Amino acid sequence: MWKKLIESVPNVSEGRDREAIAAMAAAMRAVPMVRLLDVQSDPDHHRTVFTLVGEPDGVVDALLALFASALPRIDLRRHRGEHPRMGAVDVVPLVPVRGVTMADCVALARRLGQEVWERFRVPVYLYGEAAARPERRDLAEIRKGEFEGFPDKIQRAEWAPDFGEPAVHPTAGVTAIGAREFLIAFNVNLGTSDLGVAKAIAKAVRGSSGGFRYVKALGISLAERGIVQVSVNLTNYKKTPIPRVLECIRREAARYGVSVVGTEIVGLVPQEALDQVAEYYLALERFSPDMVFERRVQEALG
């Protein structure tokens, strides 16, 4: 049993080439003291989300292996997808799980950022708890302009990278590396092809435009399915749980005569967040996590 455990959820700008995605996953699986738990790709977003856990040093080594595998396979000059992106390896968060503090993850983020620049010559921005400047805590602020806009943006003094020279890597762009608490990526699909509806609902629920404080949201078109999506990040599911956001989206959609046709979770989700869903929709009285059978068995058997 590992005494120290951190999670990382790197997002790469490739969601269609299965061989490339498999090669990236294999590169991380080959690293000792790390387990790759989940791989989710979306062709409309043109993005893959990996979830891995392990000892801190092992996770850093696995992430460097990911960069080494991803960069020769991804050329952002030819990349087109619905999800905003600025890098081939777009964002790399580090999350404390056990025996590790947030300060430890901040230190690891800075170490990883330095190594990414030195090995791969990709400029790095620190975000979240690792941010060196207040305005860089929010990943969305860093990503504004995306890959196409970064050659000009990076030249401005206020947007000089935290590691590296003020010049975008020609095919891999720039990367954001940070430390944060657990985040839930929760998408809500709507029964319409009208992207304006999804964008209006995203604006209504996200914190930056007056919605829920711990919610980030975008309206996205899923062209292959002929529908649109409200793509949501819950940055604190304890204070803003999934049911609260889903019901708000459902009510906003009804104003446009649109229904919710499905939802999805990208990556992994804490059991506590699903307990919140069960408690809300079943209207459970005096609910406790101790009522979950598997939890009690695990506690009894160790």
C-alpha positions as CSV (number, residue, x, y, z in Angstrom):
1,M,0.0,0.0,0.0
2,W,1.4,3.4,-1.0
3,K,1.7,5.8,1.9
4,K,1.6,8.9,-0.3
5,L,-1.0,9.1,-3.0
6,I,-1.8,11.8,-5.5
7,E,-4.2,12.0,-8.5
8,S,-3.5,13.6,-11.9
9,V,-6.0,14.1,-14.7
10,P,-4.1,15.2,-17.7
11,N,-6.1,16.4,-20.7
12,V,-4.6,16.0,-24.2
13,S,-5.8,17.5,-27.5
14,E,-6.5,14.2,-29.2
15,G,-9.8,12.3,-29.1
16,R,-10.0,10.5,-32.5
17,D,-6.7,8.6,-33.2
18,R,-7.1,5.4,-31.2
19,E,-3.6,4.3,-31.8
20,A,-2.1,7.5,-30.6
21,I,-4.3,7.5,-27.4
22,A,-3.3,3.9,-26.7
23,A,0.4,4.7,-27.1
24,M,0.0,7.6,-24.6
25,A,-1.8,5.3,-22.1
26,A,0.9,2.6,-22.5
27,A,3.6,5.1,-21.8
28,M,2.1,6.0,-18.4
29,R,1.3,2.4,-17.6
30,A,4.9,1.5,-18.0
31,V,6.0,3.7,-15.1
32,P,6.4,2.0,-11.7
33,M,4.4,3.2,-8.6
34,V,1.5,4.5,-10.8
35,R,-1.8,3.1,-11.9
36,L,-3.8,4.5,-14.9
37,L,-7.4,4.2,-13.7
38,D,-9.4,5.6,-16.6
39,V,-9.1,6.8,-20.2
40,Q,-12.0,8.7,-21.8
41,S,-12.0,10.2,-25.3
42,D,-14.5,12.3,-27.1
43,P,-14.2,12.9,-30.9
44,D,-16.4,16.0,-30.9
45,H,-14.3,17.6,-28.1
46,H,-11.3,16.1,-29.8
47,R,-9.9,15.5,-26.4
48,T,-8.8,12.6,-24.1
49,V,-8.9,12.7,-20.3
50,F,-6.6,10.3,-18.4
51,T,-6.9,9.6,-14.7
52,L,-3.9,8.2,-12.9
53,V,-2.9,7.8,-9.2
54,G,0.3,6.9,-7.6
55,E,3.3,7.9,-5.5
56,P,4.3,11.6,-6.1
57,D,7.6,10.8,-7.9
58,G,5.9,8.1,-10.0
59,V,3.2,10.4,-11.1
60,V,5.7,13.0,-12.2
61,D,7.6,10.4,-14.2
62,A,4.3,9.1,-15.8
63,L,3.4,12.7,-16.8
64,L,6.8,13.2,-18.4
65,A,6.3,10.0,-20.2
66,L,2.9,11.3,-21.4
67,F,4.6,14.4,-22.8
68,A,7.2,12.3,-24.6
69,S,4.5,10.2,-26.2
70,A,2.0,12.9,-27.0
71,L,4.1,15.6,-28.5
72,P,5.3,13.7,-31.6
73,R,1.7,12.6,-32.2
74,I,-0.3,15.8,-31.8
75,D,0.0,18.8,-34.1
76,L,-2.2,21.7,-33.0
77,R,-1.9,23.4,-36.4
78,R,-4.2,20.6,-37.7
79,H,-6.4,20.2,-34.6
80,R,-10.0,21.2,-34.7
81,G,-12.4,20.3,-31.8
82,E,-15.2,21.8,-29.8
83,H,-13.3,22.0,-26.5
84,P,-11.0,25.1,-26.0
85,R,-7.3,24.2,-26.1
86,M,-3.9,25.8,-26.1
87,G,-1.6,22.8,-25.8
88,A,-1.1,19.3,-27.1
89,V,-1.0,18.3,-23.5
90,D,-3.4,21.0,-22.5
91,V,-3.7,20.9,-18.8
92,V,-2.1,18.8,-16.0
93,P,-3.7,19.1,-12.5
94,L,-2.2,17.4,-9.4
95,V,-4.6,16.5,-6.6
96,P,-3.7,15.4,-3.1
97,V,-5.4,12.1,-2.1
98,R,-3.5,10.6,0.9
99,G,-0.5,11.5,2.9
100,V,0.1,14.5,0.7
101,T,-0.7,18.2,1.3
102,M,-1.8,20.8,-1.2
103,A,1.6,22.4,-0.6
104,D,3.3,19.2,-1.7
105,C,1.3,19.2,-4.9
106,V,2.2,22.9,-5.6
107,A,5.9,22.0,-5.2
108,L,5.4,19.0,-7.6
109,A,3.6,21.2,-10.1
110,R,6.6,23.6,-10.1
111,R,9.1,20.8,-10.4
112,L,7.1,19.2,-13.3
113,G,6.8,22.6,-15.1
114,Q,10.5,23.2,-15.0
115,E,11.2,19.7,-16.3
116,V,8.6,20.0,-19.1
117,W,10.3,23.2,-20.3
118,E,13.8,21.8,-20.1
119,R,13.0,18.5,-21.8
120,F,10.4,19.4,-24.3
121,R,10.7,23.2,-24.8
122,V,7.0,23.7,-24.2
123,P,6.3,26.9,-22.2
124,V,4.4,26.2,-19.0
125,Y,1.9,28.3,-17.0
126,L,1.1,27.5,-13.3
127,Y,-2.5,27.6,-12.3
128,G,-4.9,26.8,-9.4
129,E,-3.2,26.6,-6.0
130,A,0.2,26.6,-7.8
131,A,-0.3,29.9,-9.6
132,A,2.4,32.4,-9.1
133,R,0.1,35.3,-9.9
134,P,-3.6,35.8,-8.7
135,E,-4.8,36.3,-12.3
136,R,-3.5,32.9,-13.2
137,R,-5.4,30.8,-10.7
138,D,-8.3,30.5,-13.2
139,L,-7.4,28.1,-16.0
140,A,-9.9,29.7,-18.3
141,E,-8.1,33.0,-18.1
142,I,-4.8,31.4,-19.1
143,R,-6.5,29.5,-22.0
144,K,-8.2,32.6,-23.5
145,G,-7.1,33.0,-27.1
146,E,-6.3,29.3,-27.4
147,F,-3.5,28.0,-29.6
148,E,-4.1,30.3,-32.4
149,G,-4.1,33.4,-30.2
150,F,-1.1,32.5,-28.1
151,P,1.7,33.6,-30.4
152,D,0.6,37.2,-29.7
153,K,-0.6,36.7,-26.1
154,I,2.7,35.2,-24.9
155,Q,4.6,38.2,-26.1
156,R,2.8,40.5,-23.6
157,A,4.7,41.0,-20.4
158,E,1.7,40.0,-18.2
159,W,1.5,36.7,-20.0
160,A,5.1,35.6,-20.0
161,P,5.2,31.9,-19.1
162,D,6.2,30.7,-15.6
163,F,8.7,28.4,-17.2
164,G,10.2,28.9,-20.6
165,E,10.7,31.6,-23.2
166,P,7.9,33.8,-24.6
167,A,7.5,31.7,-27.8
168,V,4.8,29.1,-28.4
169,H,6.0,25.6,-29.3
170,P,5.1,25.3,-33.1
171,T,3.0,22.1,-32.8
172,A,2.5,21.6,-29.0
173,G,1.5,25.2,-28.0
174,V,1.8,25.8,-24.3
175,T,0.8,23.8,-21.2
176,A,-0.9,24.6,-17.9
177,I,0.2,22.7,-14.8
178,G,-1.4,23.2,-11.4
179,A,-2.6,21.9,-8.1
180,R,-6.3,21.7,-7.1
181,E,-8.9,19.8,-5.1
182,F,-11.0,17.1,-6.7
183,L,-13.0,18.3,-9.7
184,I,-16.0,16.6,-11.3
185,A,-16.5,17.0,-15.1
186,F,-20.2,16.6,-15.6
187,N,-21.8,17.1,-19.0
188,V,-25.5,17.6,-19.8
189,N,-26.8,16.8,-23.2
190,L,-29.8,18.8,-24.6
191,G,-32.4,17.7,-27.2
192,T,-31.7,20.4,-29.7
193,S,-29.0,21.4,-32.2
194,D,-29.3,25.1,-31.3
195,L,-25.8,26.0,-29.9
196,G,-27.2,29.3,-28.7
197,V,-29.4,27.5,-26.2
198,A,-26.5,25.6,-24.7
199,K,-24.4,28.8,-24.5
200,A,-27.2,30.7,-22.8
201,I,-27.7,27.9,-20.2
202,A,-24.0,27.7,-19.6
203,K,-23.9,31.4,-18.9
204,A,-26.8,31.1,-16.5
205,V,-25.1,28.4,-14.3
206,R,-21.4,29.3,-14.3
207,G,-20.0,31.4,-11.5
208,S,-18.2,33.9,-13.6
209,S,-21.5,35.2,-15.0
210,G,-23.6,35.1,-11.9
211,G,-24.4,31.5,-11.5
212,F,-23.1,28.9,-9.0
213,R,-19.8,29.9,-7.5
214,Y,-18.1,26.5,-7.9
215,V,-19.3,25.9,-11.5
216,K,-17.6,26.5,-14.8
217,A,-19.6,25.8,-17.9
218,L,-19.5,26.0,-21.7
219,G,-22.0,25.4,-24.5
220,I,-20.7,22.9,-27.0
221,S,-22.0,21.4,-30.2
222,L,-21.9,17.5,-30.6
223,A,-22.2,17.6,-34.3
224,E,-22.0,13.8,-34.8
225,R,-25.1,13.4,-32.6
226,G,-27.0,16.4,-33.8
227,I,-27.3,17.8,-30.3
228,V,-25.7,20.3,-28.0
229,Q,-24.1,20.0,-24.6
230,V,-23.6,22.1,-21.5
231,S,-20.1,21.0,-20.4
232,V,-19.7,21.6,-16.7
233,N,-16.8,21.5,-14.2
234,L,-17.8,21.3,-10.6
235,T,-14.8,22.7,-8.6
236,N,-16.3,22.0,-5.2
237,Y,-19.0,19.3,-5.4
238,K,-19.5,19.5,-1.6
239,K,-20.7,23.1,-1.7
240,T,-22.4,22.8,-5.2
241,P,-23.6,19.2,-5.7
242,I,-24.5,17.6,-9.0
243,P,-28.3,17.6,-8.5
244,R,-28.4,21.3,-7.8
245,V,-26.7,22.1,-11.1
246,L,-28.6,19.6,-13.1
247,E,-32.0,20.8,-11.9
248,C,-31.1,24.4,-12.7
249,I,-30.0,23.4,-16.2
250,R,-33.2,21.4,-16.6
251,R,-35.3,24.4,-15.6
252,E,-33.4,26.8,-17.9
253,A,-33.7,24.4,-20.8
254,A,-37.5,24.2,-20.3
255,R,-37.7,27.9,-20.9
256,Y,-36.5,27.2,-24.5
257,G,-38.8,24.2,-24.9
258,V,-35.8,21.9,-24.7
259,S,-35.3,18.7,-22.6
260,V,-32.3,17.1,-21.0
261,V,-31.7,13.9,-23.0
262,G,-28.7,12.5,-21.1
263,T,-25.8,13.3,-18.8
264,E,-22.2,12.0,-18.5
265,I,-19.3,12.1,-16.1
266,V,-15.9,12.4,-17.7
267,G,-13.2,10.6,-15.7
268,L,-13.9,9.4,-12.2
269,V,-16.2,10.6,-9.5
270,P,-16.1,10.4,-5.7
271,Q,-18.6,8.1,-4.1
272,E,-19.7,11.0,-1.9
273,A,-20.9,12.9,-5.0
274,L,-23.1,9.9,-6.1
275,D,-24.4,9.6,-2.5
276,Q,-25.6,13.2,-2.9
277,V,-27.4,12.3,-6.1
278,A,-29.2,9.3,-4.5
279,E,-30.1,11.3,-1.4
280,Y,-31.6,14.1,-3.5
281,Y,-33.6,12.2,-6.1
282,L,-34.8,9.5,-3.7
283,A,-35.7,12.1,-1.1
284,L,-34.0,9.9,1.5
285,E,-34.6,10.8,5.1
286,R,-31.7,10.4,7.6
287,F,-29.4,9.1,4.9
288,S,-25.9,8.1,5.9
289,P,-23.0,6.8,3.8
290,D,-22.9,3.9,6.3
291,M,-26.1,2.6,4.7
292,V,-24.2,1.6,1.6
293,F,-23.7,-2.1,1.7
294,E,-20.3,-2.2,-0.2
295,R,-18.9,0.5,2.1
296,R,-19.8,-1.5,5.2
297,V,-18.3,-4.7,3.7
298,Q,-15.1,-2.9,2.9
299,E,-14.8,-1.6,6.4
300,A,-15.5,-5.0,7.9
301,L,-13.0,-6.8,5.8
302,G,-10.4,-4.1,5.7
